[in-house]
């Protein structure tokens, strides 16, 4: 093997360096300059993109479920009048190409019963937001349960054994929240538990960013038409209320 030839000093291309720095910032990632070399750490940007994609897939799975059964899944499913035994996250597994996992679930048993431990022990990437800190099997995505949301607290209110049909979303599917992103989740993905509208905490409203199940300052939100949006501080509490309620007659002015 021949010796490496001695390289002549070359003028640094500052224009390229600055351009790469700007591109890295615009990509939502990080740029690291070490010893004249440029290393792009775009993990943050990629994680954000993956988080958005996961939300998009959840919305599409929900819509496929709705087309199959005529209504969205209930936030929590139960047998008869008993305690809830499965989450909507379990119900839509076949529409996330997780039919095998769905088939292993014992719907006649609670989610944390020994019969369901094999399923509950799985880490489901579909239900995690990579841009947030996730631990074990907890979900980053939840629905909001409330009297006039898409997920009412009782089956009787929905008019269906399952959940709400599009006909009951009179404010329009493009104006109504389906799924929200939460940080510091303590909700297992298979657990039939979500966020009550009365317990909803948002950092944009002054909530502690380290609180459990808090909506981050810049939150990824999925609407009932399958679209995905980023809700920041510009979404006021009044606007949040309008988006959460499906039949309050308060339409959203998207031109603002």
TASUL-V475382 format. One record per helix or strand of 3 or more residues. SS is the DSSP state (a for helix, b for strand). FROM is the first residue (numbers start at 1). LEN is the number of residues. If there is no record, write none. Layout:
SS/FROM/LEN
SS/FROM/LEN
This chain:
a/14/13
b/30/5
b/37/5
a/43/27
b/76/3
b/84/4
a/88/4
a/93/4
a/99/6
a/114/7
a/125/3
a/155/4
a/166/3
a/173/3
b/177/5
a/203/3
b/219/5
b/228/4
a/237/8
